[in-house]
């Protein structure tokens, strides 16, 4: 007998796919289908290309942080404290974790645009991958891919993952903390919850109290859904809280305990205290509008933060300044959150469907509401913190509704050969109808909202607006009819719907990636009427809504912009920001604004060859080759020469660093060569030391002009 004849015959129907038993005791996980990993690889590759494409065109991007990264790459002390200059006169007005990443890159690869910005792009790719992993664990690969794709193409995410502000690292750390919380909830794993706390603490070292906005949400989800007794859950949360304090507090403790004479001044504070900075200017002051030393009027006008805040209220995230940055899928996320919670119903306490919705929905609602109503300085790019939650809710909600549509649809059993269709109970059509109708409504609302957002830039690819609306309506109609279409039509419906929903943000993201961005207030997307968008400085090349420009148009209350001569930052003729080339004024008419100083409050410019040669002459003989009012003024000179330049008064020129007496002592000791005029900003309170120093220099030393920039040689010994 042939050996093969003894083998058993294969069953007529294949057995169910085996499930993987997990070593951590969690629920068994089905093996991923073959296409999931290639799809994830394609998503991450496309994200990397989007974030790295023509990255060097933005130059130093935010020169304020670029100069600090340069300083940290050559001075260990500047690295640790996050100093603006290698001589350690003053720190930036943030905690330094994001600078550590950039300074290490500059140390390895030299000072250039790519060394500064590639770490931000890699943070973006990692954030997309971690969001996929967090969503996939409970909702499957398709939900994870949708979540990651939405995050990747949100315009403000494309902007900030190509820019050297701290937000890129902050988003990565918070998404990582959410992933760790997901792992902790599965089996009440203390170690994962402690890791989540440590990651939030590192987020504090990146952008201070903004990292703590997610703390009540992460803690609440664990307290709600972890499979352990209440006492154990409370104990774990206390341990995680301790991890937050340790991870965030060690650096704060060092800064507070080291004598002020042995470290740089804490930029952004009025008392040289990191605690004051944390709770004041960069903390509760952002909520209340009471930001002593900030540039603006405060007290609730224009949202409390002067010309950089816009109007507060429920619709702030949808307005002209913010809408195109992050809100493309925000209505969909909110609808899907409500629908998902309804589907979860009265599930068990540990139900993961509800736990995930509470996690990402809580993140979105808590952070979004605080952004909407904070009265202090608010910039549209802050909303990158909402993008992971929007992506997660879209991925989760869409997948849940699609599955419920299938679960509630009438069964279609195949008739056996030569026999009648078997009977049996039919599935309820109402569940399918509700899920299908909700999906169709989400697509229709998303298409309509994209049509509205694209209408704010009517001259920018006007055909796209109508295309998105038509495709969205078609996708909604196909979704309603999907159960009456051939079985293979479902992937087509999903494809059309995804294309309609993502066309607007993808177009904005491509435009953002193709546009250089500089200055301190970047913004994604094209020019937007009555709002922001565009290259840098004041986004879009125009002032925030409510401000008007030259030619007789009034500013709010008849006041000029805060600043020096003529009420304008940066000296005569200087407007804040620098636009895409560092010389564009904020009103969008393309005129170059130049005057008695270089740069201004929100941007810097490259010094001329003659001025650079002047600064570099005998530079090794001085602690600071120059001093000037404002960190952005100083950063341009420092990046051009590679030598320390003292930013008098810090970012806003309103910090008492140095005092007049200290500055006079530095001059007497021959530690500063040049003083560069043209700074000076009117701040909301704060120290007047910078204006006192500028006045003393002007009265004591002779001025000379180099390519339109006024400089004073502090080594001449002049006494007025």
Buried (B, 14 or more C-beta within 10 A) or exposed (E): EEEEEEEEEEEEEEEEEEEEEEEEEBEEEEEBEEEBEEBBEEBBEBBBEBBBBEBBBBBBBBBBBBBBBBBBBBBEBBBBBBBBBBBBBBBBBBBBBBBBBBBBBBBEEEBBBBBBBBBBBBBBBBBBBBBBBBBBBBBBBBBBBBBBBBBBBBBBBBBBBBBBBBBBBBBBBBBBBBBBBBBBBBBBBBEBBBBBBBBBBBBBBBBBBBBBBBBEBBBBBBBBBBBBEEEEBEEBBEBBBBBBBBBBBEBBEEBEEEEEEEBBBBBBBBEBBBBBBBBBBBBBBBBBBBBBBBBBBBBBBBBBBBBBBBBBEEEBBBBBBBBBBBBBBBBBBBBBBEBBBEBBEEBEEBBBBBBBBBBBBBBBBBBBBBBBBBBBBBBBBBBBBBBBBBBBBBBBBBBBBBBBBBEBBEEEEEEEEEEEEEEEEEBEEEBBBBBBBBBBBBBBBBBBBBBBBBEBBEEBEEEBBEBBBEBBBBBBBBBBEBBEEEEEBBEBBBEBBBBBBBBBBBBBBBBBBEBBBBBBBBBBBBBBBEBBBBBBBBBBBBBBBBBEBEEEEEBEEEBEBBBBBEEBBBBBBBBBBBBBBBBBBBBBEEEEBBBBBBBBBBBBBBBBEEBBEBBBEEBEEBBBBBBBBBBBBBBBBBBBBBBBBBBBBBBBBBBBBBEBEBBBEBBEEEBBBBBBBBBBBBBBEBBBBBBBBBEBBBEBBEEEEBEEBBBBBBBEEEEE
